[in-house]
Amino acid sequence: MATHQTTVTTQSTQEAKVPTSKTDKVPKREYRIHHSNHRLPSHLPIIGLGCSSFSTFFCSEDDNDAAALTVDTIAKDHPVVRDWIETIRHAVLDRGIYLLDTAPWYGHGTSEKVVGYALDTLLLSGSDDDSNPTRPRTGSLSRSNLIINTKVGRYEADPLKQFDFSYKCVHTTINSVSRSILRMNCDYIDVLQLHDPEFAPNITILLNETIPALSECQKRGWAKAIGITGYPLEVQHEILVKCSEQFDNGLVFDQSLVYCHSNLHDMSLFNDNCFELTTDSSEKVSFAQFCQEKGINLMCAAPLSMGLLTNSSPPDWHPASCALKEACAKAAGLCVSKGVDISSLAMLYCLSQSKISCTLIGMKDVREVDAAADLAARFQCVDYNVQDDSILEQVLTVLEKETLEQLLDREHGPFANVWRNGDYRWNGKVEAEKFWRTVDEKMKS
């Protein structure tokens, strides 16, 4: 699987209920669960910029200029890189999307470098909260005006070198964070996240090496907060529970980033009440409720389910079953027949979940930033003191409401069969097992 972000390509064909312009800032939502936790911001923009787009991950086959870029050859004066830098600047300065989420895995270092080039043009030289840049800066923003998140654990394209969760080994978690800070030319990371822990050889290495390394980076001032991100909710849950019981301070992780579990075909983040609050607890709650109870702030990504909820076919590497891909294609066809864009409707549906303060979206150019920001702007005047269904009532057009009702019809809608047979999602642990079988075969050959 390449990445959990997928770009937004079109706006809804229906007139938005909130007038927007290309300079409207996206609205914010309250984020910090515990007000005493100053490691996290009190509010976030309701959409964040997923920076996997600023790499070769989404290059088309005929885009040779971008495809040739590597972490060693990339330069800020490259035409493609200049466009990426301008996209980030437009998102931050013009649309108020000041949360940037990247990873060493995205473009195998190129995304972090592009973010760094953009920060050079955004940040003020000599800012008190980021006083030792390695390159000159020409911007006007203080470092505290931006949220910069990255990850550790997943790195190279070569399957034999792709994952490293060790404290000290080939990549080393400590060295990875130091390298990320250098690439992005900033003193610290806001949220340093454990990336795709389902691919770790075992949970022991995470508890004994990776997580202590994250804590060490936090002690050194390299990271304000610690997060976790991965597809299987059960893996995140196991790690979070064991951390709370194993480490003296109890709460190790401040944030959980979840992807593909809050969308039109899969709402298991809120609906699956199968997670124990502790190892000896009989009470079962949803993963969203678990995070709320434990004081772990929740963030979402991939509202388009990594390309399933678009008018195009998903990428070849997509792990969804044929049945789910067919259901999503039917849903897209239904939207086309109604004159509604499925990507826009999927975005609005995801953003209507009031328990999620910020949703990460891949936006590879200025046009896509404006498309997503215009949708987010519909929530500018929303009354959140109502149920999530009533929030949708405030932001959707009449035609969008009618279309959404048909999409969510559990008896006759396009997802009815996959909901009945449980095929509305894929098994992330099985995908990890497939990966390691491939690695074993490569090592034997």
C-alpha angles and dihedrals in degrees: 000000000000103000143326096241126088125183127248110235109176144028126231116275088225124088111259118243092227116060110238138187131190090262099050112123116229114249124256133228131204109264116171110089095194112040090207091064099091091171087086131052118257092229137021135192108261090242127043130196113256103209101200084097090071094072141055092282094097100030115131119235092254094048095096095159093061096035091060093059117110133172088260098047103036116115132180093236093059108115094235092046091049089056091050091050091051090049091056092045092050092048093051103036103031104029103028095239095144100159114093119187119193141149140201085247093063104094087341092275102334095100092055090049092051090050088051092051089051092049089054088063096040106043129077116244112244096018111172093230095050106027106157110059116169092215133041118268130213104182135100104225127103115232089245089065090070135060111215116185129179139164147229134215105051121073131135134051091229106092089219090059101028100101131041120165097166127122091225120011138097096328099006118203092244093052091045092059092046089051093048091052090050093048092050094041095228134122098232148008118239097213120012108199135202102233122221098334090181086080094058114114088239141340091253093072089051093051096042102036119007100045094044087051090053090050090049091053089051091051090051090055093247092120133029097200139011125232142177130216134181142123106252108074091199091060092051090047093052092050094046093049094047092047092052089053100038104045123068096229091052100209108071100155121059097182143029120201112201126186135196094007098095107057144094096288101030125042095155090128087075104019107048106086097189105110123104118219090222136005091260097041124110094194113103124204138167119271090249091054091045090056091047092051092048095046093246112146114230128219129176136212139183101040087173090054094242094304101323094108098056138087090254130073115266118252118279093250093057109129096211118120122251089252093057093044089052091048091052091048089053090049091052090049091051090052092049090052089054095046092246126126111235094209092056093045091048090051093050091047092053094045090052091069098102094196089067111075097187134019120198116226131182110236114174101183143018093267092056091046090055092046092054095039092051090055091047090050089066086075093058096104100026121140105226095188089095139070117286090251089059090050088059089052088061098051107033128083119234091258092049090051092052092048093047091051090056092046091053096044102127094201105041107008124111092262096046095102097046090048090052096048097038093245094124091105139022132244108258094190090055090050089054091050090052090052094053092047087056090050091051091051091050092050092051094048 
